[in-house]
Amino acid sequence: MDDLKTIRTIPFDGKRSSYIMWAAKFMNYCQLKDCQHVLTEFHTDMPVDTTTLSKPDITGITDTDLLLAASNRTRLYNLQRANKSAYAMLAMAVNDPVSFNAIESSKTTTLTLGCARTAWLALENLHKTITTTTKWELEQQFNHSELRNESKDPDLWFAELDLMRTQLRIDHNLKIDDTKLATHI
């Protein structure tokens, strides 16, 4: 329970331009907190909020059926706890009213305190636009990116270029090989 007392978040400013980087950092943070699975997949057996689960003590249990029941109860307890943690971290991370409303709107009839997966998808739908137009714009931005100003940090420019390359690969399934990337340098 100590980790629930010290929840820290990765703040999000609500800008579409910073969403990709924030989402990756937030997902990595959730991996550290062992709650990323409630963001990436729906769990049809997620316990409802009104179900109060405590972690069962399985020491000394030898009956196989009782052990399986206790093991399943432990899994459900961990699932409910992960959903609460991830949802709380999402709600605390956003700083703009539109994103906050998207998270607050993700409360369901069974998860009245909030569904982390629904909140994550709402933020993704709000800030991560994946269309043929955005693919074309991003590809053009990548193709026309040049280091023109000598005062601009080359490492920063290359990081921006690599971020566009990654975004094209993840969002649009467009792979830009190292040779094409090297033509920009």
N, C-alpha and C positions, 0 to 999 in steps of 0.2 A: 504494500500500500504506500510505501514511501515515495515511489515515482509519481503517484497521483498528487502528492503534496507539492511537488516541484515541477509542474508542467511548464515548459518553456515552448515558445513557438517561433516559427520563421515568419516574420511579418510580410503581408502582401498589401501593396498599395492600390490594387484594383486596376492597374494599367495593363492593357492587353499586351503591350510590348515586353513587360517583365513577367508575364504569366508562365512561360515555358521554363525559365530558369527557377522561378519560385516553386513551381509544381515538382520539378526534379529534386530540389532541396527538401521540400516538405515530405516527399515520398521517402527520401533517404532518412529523414528524421523519424518518420513513422516506422521504418525498418529497425532503427535503433530501439524504439519503444515497443516493437513487436506487435504493431497494429496495422501494418500496411495491407494485410489480406482483407480487412473489412472495407478498404477503399477500392481494391481492384476486382473484387468478386462479390456477387450477391450470395448471402447465406440464407437459404430458405428456412433453416431451422433456428434462426436467430431468436433467442428468447424475447418475449415482450417485456416492456419496461416494468409492468406491474409484477412480473415474476422476480421474486427476490431469491437469488441463488447465492449460496455460500459454498466456498470450496470444501468439498467433502474430505474427510480424513479417511484414507484408504489403508492405514497401517493396521495390520492384523487380519485383514479380510482375506479369506482363502477360497470362498465360494466363487466360482467363475462368473456366474450370473450377477452376483452382487458387485464383483470387481468391474465387470463391463458396465453396469449401471453407474457406478461411481466414476468410472473413467469418462463416460458420456456426460455425466453431470459436470465434471471438471472441464471438459471441452466446451460445454455450453456456458459455463461460468467465465472461462477465458474469452470466449467470443463476445459475450455481453460486455465484459470489461474493456475489451479492445475497441468495440463500437463506441462506448462512452468516452474513452480517451481520445480516439481519433476525431469524433464529432466536436468535443470540447476544444481540441487543439485547432481545428478548422475555424470554429467560431471566434476564437481568440486571435487568430492570425490575421483576419481581414480587417482593413482599416477604412474601407469605403462602404457606404450604405447599400449600394446595389449588390455587391458580393455578400454582404451580411444578410440581406434579405433573401438571397438565393439559398443561403445555408439555413436560415430560419424557416424557409418554406419547405424544407426537406423532412419535416416531421410527418410521420405516417400514423395510421390508426393503431398499429401495433407498437411502433417506436415513437411514442409521443414526446420523448425527450430528444429525439433526433436520430436519423439514419445517416451514418457517416458515408456510405456508398452513394446514397441519393444526393447528399450535399456535395460530394466530390464531383459527381456527374453534372450537377447544376453549375458548379464553378467552371467545369470544363466546357460545357455548352455555351456559357456566357463569354468566356475569354479566349477560347481556342477555336477559331473559325477555320474549318477545313473545307474549302471549296476549290473548284478549278481556277477561280479568279485569284484566290490567295496563293495557290501553287504557282501560277504564272507570275504574279507580282514578286513572290519570294525568289523565284528562279531568275527573274530579271534583275532583282536587287543583287543577287549573288554574282551574276554574270557581269554586271557593271561596276562592281566594287573594286576600287583601286586605291592604293596608298598614294595619294597626290600630295598631301601636305607633309613636309619634312618634320614639322613640329609634332605631328600625331605619333603616338607611341605605336610602333609596328606590332608589338605583342598584343595590344588592345585591338588593333585592326584585324589581326589574324584570328583572335578569339571570336570577334564578331562574325567573321567569314566562316569559321568552323561551326559556330552556333547556327548560322543559316543552313549550312550543309547538313547538320544533324536534324534540324527541323524539317528539311525537305525529305530526309530519309525516314524519319519517324512518322510524320504526318501525312506525307504524300507518296511514300514508297519509291522515292526517286533517289537512286544512289549516284553520288558524285565521287568518282575514284580519285586517288591521290594525284594522278597525272593531271587531271583537270584542275584540281585544287592548286597544284604547283604552278600552273600557267598564270595564276594571279600574283604570284610572288615575284 
